Amino acid sequence: MGGEMQYEMNGRKRVLYVSILALISGVGAGCWHKAPNTSPQLSVVLSPARPEPGPAYRVQVGDTLHVRFMFQPDMSDEVPVRPDGHISLASTGDLPVVGLTPSEIEHVIVERSSSRLRNPEVSVVVTKIGEQHVYVGGEVGKPGYVVLTPNMTPLQAVLEVGGFKPTAQLESVLILTPGPDNHFVAARLDMKQVVDSGVPERVRLHPNDVLYVPRTTIADLDIVVDQYIRGLIPSLPHVGAGYSLQ
């Protein structure tokens, strides 16, 4: 009798224990959910595209070139580009180099020196870039030379010398570009639409260009009025103050 009761008690304990486990498991299964991902999201950052390389540099007057002969170091030299556009080397004599790239100059030197040197190998490096200039004259504040900067426009050059005078004929500005045999190629620019209407400039200046701003015919008459007639009639208004010349 006592053994049966003890067995029944132990059985109930086991049933109760199993029930509690089942309840805990059910509650856990029903309440458990995946915790939200609170870690910061990593965005993919792409490196910026590499800029396209510009055109190869072409040698100008005033540059300094280091010409190195790999197997004949005594022939190496550092030479300036003269105003005539040439350099002088012991192995080649005078060479025209203005407008050529360093690699093109290397090729020319190799060709010219091959008759004197055996299998020459040449390296040309631009060690100094010379200042380039344009000249601005005519009806501007202070006519003279302007240091040429990359992509300089005619208006920028004029502003460097004090801007246009009131006597300037903006519709007929001349640009003279040096060509072969010291000849100039002339073109006419309408700077009035640039100054008055803000039309973008398309022209870019080149080394040794000449920009000439002519004087207007009406401006000549205005100068006469201002310098002479106003001295006789002090009450006469200034040029541009509202009177017209017949």
Stockholm file with secondary structure:
# STOCKHOLM 1.0

chainA/1-246         MGGEMQYEMNGRKRVLYVSILALISGVGAGCWHKAPNTSPQLSVVLSPARPEPGPAYRVQVGDTLHVRFMFQPDMSDEVPVRPDGHISLASTGDLPVVGLTPSEIEHVIVERSSSRLRNPEVSVVVTKIGEQHVYVGGEVGKPGYVVLTPNMTPLQAVLEVGGFKPTAQLESVLILTPGPDNHFVAARLDMKQVVDSGVPERVRLHPNDVLYVPRTTIADLDIVVDQYIRGLIPSLPHVGAGYSLQ
#=GR chainA/1-246 SS CHHHHHHHHHHHHHHHHHHHHHHHHHHHHHHCCCCCCCSCCCCCCCCCCCCCCCCCCCCCTTCEEEEEESSCGGGCEEEECCTTSEEEETTTEEEECTTCCHHHHHHHHHHHHTTTSSSCCEEEEEEECCCCEEEEEESBSSCEEEECCTTCCHHHHHHHTTCBCTTBCGGGEEEEEECGGGCEEEEEECCHHHHHHCCCCCCCCCTTCEEEECBCHHHHHHHHIIIIIHHHCTTSCCTTSSCCCC
#=GC SS_cons         CHHHHHHHHHHHHHHHHHHHHHHHHHHHHHHCCCCCCCSCCCCCCCCCCCCCCCCCCCCCTTCEEEEEESSCGGGCEEEECCTTSEEEETTTEEEECTTCCHHHHHHHHHHHHTTTSSSCCEEEEEEECCCCEEEEEESBSSCEEEECCTTCCHHHHHHHTTCBCTTBCGGGEEEEEECGGGCEEEEEECCHHHHHHCCCCCCCCCTTCEEEECBCHHHHHHHHIIIIIHHHCTTSCCTTSSCCCC
//
